[in-house]
Amino acid sequence: MLQDALAAAGYPERVLVACSGGPDSLALAAVAAYFARRGHVDGRPVSVGAVVVDHQLQPGSAAVAATTARVLRELGLAPVAVRAVEVAATGMGPEAAARDARHAALEGIADETGAGAILLGHTLDDQAEQVLLGLARGSGTRSLAGMRPARGRLLRPFLGLRRDQTLEICAVEGLDPWHDPSNADPAFARSRTRVEVLPLLEKKLGPGVAESLARTAAILQLDADFLEDVANDTFARLREQSGAEISLPEDALRELAPAVRFRVIAKAAAAVGGQQPSYQRLLAAEALLRRQGSAGPVELPGGVSVYRLSLARLLTAGQSDAAGVPRQGARCGKLVFRPHKPPLI
C-alpha cells in the first residue's frame, strides 16, 4: 500500500511520516522504516523522516511526544522532529481546530526539510467514521466522499487497512503504541461513532459495514470530482467581475442542473471572500432566481450578501443617468455577490 502511494505521488525522494505514537501512525512508521533502511522504493531513492505534533491538549503530552520521537529514531527514521502547536479556540470545534494546527505544522516542516510527501496513518475505519459523521450532519457529496488517498503532499496509504491490522503490525514489530484517551471519550462525536455506533451497526447489520462505507466514499469521490470540475468550468464561464462584486446571469443559472447551480453559487460567494454556505443558505440564495423584481439581500457566511435587481425597480426609483439609462442596469438580470456590506435597493 505504501509502495503504491509513493509510486502514485511520483516517488518523492524525501518523505515525512506524521506519527502521534498511536497504533495506526506507528505501524505506518514501521512500514516506512523498511523502505528507509533499503534506501529506495522500486529502485527510486528515498529517505524517510518523521514529525510528532504535540497539540498540548492533555497532561503529559510532551512526554508522549518525546517517547514517540525516540521510538521513531530507533526505527531508523531521520530526521525526527517534535513540533508543539497552539490549538486556537474557534467555532469549528476542537477536532477541526486541532487538525488545522497539525496540518499547518506538518506542511511547515515539509517545507523546511524539502519533503515531497507527508504520510498520514488514517485507516479504513477512520474513513467509515468520516462517512457516518457526514451522514449525521446532513452533508453533501464532498463530505460523504470522506478523506482522499492523496491531497497535495498528504498521502494516506492505509485507507484500505483495518485498525486491527495496524495493531498486528505493531505487535509483529515489537512496538508498544500509545492509546489516546480522547479516542474513547464520549464527549466527542467521532469517539462515540468509533466506540458505539460502528460496533452497533456491525452487530445489527452484520460484518462488512465499515468496508461498505469506505467503498461508498471511494465511489462518491469520483462523483464529487466530476461535479467539481463541471462547476469550476461553469463558474469561470459565467462570472462577471465589477470591482469587489461578482455577478452571475440569472437565465444561465436557471438552465443549469441543480447540482451544478448550487456549486456555482457557492463558488461565487467564496470568490468574494465568503465561507462555504450551509445548504439552507444556498437554498435561500438560489430562491432569489424565482422572486419577482428586486430581491434580497440574502446573507451568506463570511460577510457576503447576494441579491438581484430588476430593471423596472431601478427605473421607478429614478436611479438613472441623464440619458435615462439605469446606473445599475448592467447588473439587472443577474445575481450579484457583494462582500461585507448589504446592497441598498
C-alpha positions in Angstrom: 0.0 0.0 0.0 2.8 2.5 0.9 4.7 1.4 -2.2 1.7 2.2 -4.4 1.0 5.5 -2.7 4.6 6.7 -3.2 4.5 5.5 -6.8 1.3 7.4 -7.5 2.9 10.5 -5.9 5.8 10.3 -8.4 8.4 8.7 -6.0 9.3 11.7 -3.8 12.9 11.4 -2.6 12.1 12.9 0.8 9.1 11.6 2.9 7.8 12.5 6.3 5.7 10.3 8.5 3.2 12.1 10.8 3.2 10.0 13.9 1.3 10.5 17.1 2.5 7.3 18.7 -0.8 5.6 18.3 -1.1 2.2 16.6 -2.1 3.4 13.2 0.7 6.0 12.6 3.3 3.9 14.5 2.5 0.9 12.2 2.9 3.3 9.2 6.2 4.5 10.5 7.4 0.9 10.9 6.4 0.1 7.3 8.1 3.3 6.1 11.2 2.5 8.1 11.6 -0.7 6.0 12.0 1.4 2.8 14.2 3.9 4.7 16.6 1.1 5.6 16.6 -0.1 2.0 17.1 3.5 0.8 14.8 3.1 -2.2 11.3 2.3 -3.4 11.1 0.4 -6.7 14.7 1.3 -7.3 14.0 5.1 -6.7 15.9 6.7 -3.9 14.0 7.6 -0.8 14.8 9.0 2.7 12.2 8.9 5.4 11.9 11.3 8.4 9.1 11.8 10.9 7.1 14.5 12.7 5.5 14.3 16.0 3.0 17.0 16.7 2.2 17.9 20.3 -1.2 19.5 20.5 -0.6 20.3 24.2 -4.3 19.4 24.9 -3.6 16.7 27.5 -1.4 16.5 30.6 1.8 14.7 29.8 1.6 15.3 26.0 5.2 16.5 25.8 6.4 13.2 27.4 4.3 11.2 24.9 5.8 13.2 22.0 9.4 12.7 23.3 8.9 8.9 23.8 7.4 8.6 20.3 10.3 10.5 18.8 12.7 8.2 20.5 10.9 5.1 19.1 10.9 6.6 15.6 14.7 7.3 15.7 15.2 3.7 16.9 13.3 2.5 13.8 15.9 4.4 11.7 13.8 7.4 10.6 15.7 10.7 10.3 15.3 13.5 10.8 12.7 13.2 13.5 11.1 16.5 14.6 8.8 17.3 17.5 6.6 20.3 17.0 4.4 21.8 19.7 1.3 23.7 18.4 -1.3 26.0 19.9 -4.8 24.9 19.1 -6.9 28.0 18.8 -10.4 28.1 20.1 -12.6 28.6 17.0 -16.2 28.0 16.0 -15.1 24.9 14.0 -14.9 22.7 17.1 -11.8 21.2 18.9 -11.2 18.4 16.4 -11.2 20.7 13.4 -9.0 23.3 15.1 -6.5 20.6 16.1 -6.4 19.2 12.6 -5.8 22.7 11.1 -3.0 23.3 13.6 -1.5 19.9 12.9 -1.6 20.2 9.2 0.0 23.7 9.3 2.9 22.2 11.4 3.3 19.3 9.0 3.4 21.5 5.9 5.8 23.8 7.6 8.3 21.0 8.5 7.9 19.5 5.0 8.9 22.9 3.6 11.9 23.1 5.9 13.1 19.6 5.0 12.2 19.6 1.3 9.8 16.6 1.8 7.7 15.8 -1.2 5.2 13.7 0.7 3.6 13.6 4.2 2.3 10.2 5.2 -0.8 10.1 7.4 -2.0 6.9 9.2 -5.7 7.1 8.6 -7.3 3.7 8.2 -10.4 2.2 6.6 -12.1 2.5 10.0 -11.4 6.3 10.1 -12.9 6.6 6.6 -16.0 4.7 7.7 -16.4 7.0 10.7 -16.0 10.1 8.5 -18.8 9.0 6.2 -21.1 8.3 9.1 -20.4 11.7 10.6 -21.1 13.3 7.3 -24.4 11.5 7.1 -25.4 12.5 10.6 -24.6 16.2 9.7 -26.6 16.1 6.5 -23.6 16.9 4.5 -23.2 16.9 0.7 -21.3 14.7 -1.7 -17.8 16.1 -1.0 -18.2 15.4 2.8 -19.6 11.9 2.2 -16.7 11.2 -0.1 -14.5 11.2 3.0 -10.8 11.5 3.1 -8.8 11.5 -0.2 -6.0 8.9 -0.5 -3.8 11.8 -1.8 -4.3 15.6 -1.4 -1.3 17.7 -2.3 1.6 16.4 -0.3 -0.7 14.5 2.1 -0.8 10.7 1.4 -3.0 8.2 3.3 -1.6 4.8 2.2 -3.5 2.9 5.0 -7.1 3.8 3.9 -7.6 0.2 2.7 -6.3 -1.2 6.0 -8.4 -2.0 9.1 -7.4 -0.7 12.5 -6.9 -4.2 13.9 -4.3 -4.8 11.2 -2.2 -1.8 12.4 -2.3 -3.3 15.9 -1.0 -6.6 14.4 1.8 -4.7 12.6 2.9 -3.1 15.9 2.8 -6.4 17.7 4.9 -8.1 15.0 7.4 -5.2 15.1 7.5 -5.3 18.9 6.2 -1.8 19.2 4.1 -0.6 22.2 1.7 2.1 20.8 0.2 4.9 22.8 -3.6 4.9 23.1 -5.0 8.4 23.0 -7.7 8.5 25.8 -9.7 11.0 23.7 -10.4 8.3 21.2 -12.8 6.7 23.8 -14.1 10.0 25.2 -17.9 10.1 24.6 -17.7 13.9 24.7 -16.5 13.7 21.0 -18.9 12.7 18.2 -16.1 10.8 16.4 -15.3 8.8 19.6 -19.0 7.9 20.0 -19.1 6.8 16.4 -16.0 4.7 16.9 -16.9 3.1 20.2 -20.6 2.8 20.0 -22.2 3.5 16.6 -20.0 1.4 14.2 -19.9 -1.7 16.5 -23.7 -1.5 16.9 -24.1 -1.3 13.1 -21.8 -4.3 12.7 -23.8 -6.2 15.3 -27.3 -5.4 13.8 -26.5 -5.4 10.1 -23.7 -7.9 10.0 -19.9 -7.7 9.3 -18.6 -5.5 6.4 -20.4 -2.2 7.3 -17.1 -0.4 7.6 -15.9 -1.7 4.3 -19.2 -0.7 2.6 -19.0 2.8 4.0 -15.4 3.1 2.8 -16.4 1.8 -0.7 -19.2 4.4 -0.7 -16.6 7.1 -0.1 -14.5 5.9 -2.9 -17.4 6.0 -5.4 -18.6 9.4 -4.2 -15.0 10.8 -4.6 -15.3 10.1 -8.3 -18.7 11.8 -8.5 -17.6 14.8 -6.4 -14.5 15.3 -8.5 -16.6 15.3 -11.7 -19.2 17.8 -10.4 -16.4 20.0 -9.1 -14.7 20.1 -12.5 -18.0 21.0 -14.2 -18.8 23.6 -11.6 -15.3 25.2 -11.9 -15.7 25.4 -15.7 -19.2 26.8 -15.5 -18.3 29.4 -12.9 -15.3 30.6 -15.0 -17.6 30.9 -18.0 -20.4 32.8 -16.2 -18.7 35.0 -13.7 -18.6 38.8 -14.4 -16.4 40.9 -12.1 -17.0 44.6 -11.2 -14.7 45.8 -8.6 -15.2 43.7 -5.5 -18.5 42.3 -6.8 -19.2 39.2 -8.8 -22.4 38.8 -10.9 -23.9 35.6 -12.5 -26.5 35.9 -15.2 -29.9 34.6 -14.0 -31.0 33.0 -17.2 -27.9 30.9 -17.5 -28.1 29.9 -13.8 -31.7 28.7 -14.3 -30.6 26.4 -17.1 -28.0 24.6 -15.0 -28.7 21.3 -13.3 -29.4 22.0 -9.6 -26.2 20.1 -8.5 -24.1 22.4 -10.6 -26.1 25.6 -9.9 -25.7 25.3 -6.1 -22.0 24.7 -6.5 -21.6 27.7 -8.8 -23.4 29.9 -6.3 -21.1 28.7 -3.5 -18.1 29.4 -5.7 -19.3 33.0 -6.3 -19.6 33.5 -2.6 -16.1 32.1 -2.0 -14.7 34.3 -4.8 -15.7 37.5 -2.9 -14.3 36.3 0.4 -17.1 34.2 1.8 -17.1 30.8 3.5 -18.8 27.6 2.4 -22.6 28.3 2.8 -24.8 25.8 4.5 -27.4 24.0 2.4 -30.1 26.2 3.9 -28.2 29.4 3.0 -27.6 28.1 -0.6 -31.4 27.4 -0.9 -32.2 30.9 0.2 -29.7 32.4 -2.3 -30.9 30.1 -5.1 -34.6 31.1 -4.3 -33.8 34.7 -5.5 -34.0 33.3 -9.0 -37.7 32.7 -8.5 -38.5 36.1 -7.0 -40.2 38.9 -8.9 -38.5 42.3 -9.2 -35.6 43.2 -7.0 -34.9 40.8 -4.2 -32.5 40.2 -1.3 -30.1 40.6 0.2 -29.5 37.1 1.4 -26.6 37.0 3.8 -24.1 34.2 3.4 -21.3 33.2 5.8 -18.1 35.3 5.7 -19.8 38.6 5.2 -21.3 38.2 1.8 -24.6 39.5 0.5 -26.3 38.1 -2.6 -29.2 40.0 -4.3 -30.9 40.7 -7.6 -32.1 44.0 -9.1 -34.9 44.4 -11.6 -34.8 47.0 -14.3 -38.3 48.2 -13.6 -37.4 48.8 -9.9 -34.4 50.9 -10.9 -36.5 53.0 -13.4 -39.3 53.7 -10.9 -36.7 54.5 -8.2 -35.2 57.1 -10.6 -31.8 55.5 -10.4 -30.8 56.5 -14.0 -28.4 58.9 -15.6 -29.2 61.9 -17.8 -29.9 59.7 -20.8 -32.4 57.6 -18.8 -30.2 54.5 -18.6 -30.2 52.9 -15.2 -26.9 53.4 -13.4 -27.0 49.8 -12.1 -28.5 48.4 -15.3 -25.5 46.2 -16.1 -26.4 44.2 -13.0 -30.0 43.6 -13.9 -30.9 40.0 -14.7 -28.1 38.8 -12.6 -27.3 37.5 -9.1 -24.8 39.9 -7.5 -22.4 38.8 -4.8 -21.1 41.7 -2.7 -18.6 41.4 0.2 -19.1 42.9 3.7 -22.0 45.3 3.2 -25.6 44.6 2.0 -26.7 46.5 -1.1 -29.1 49.5 -1.0 -32.1 48.5 -3.0 
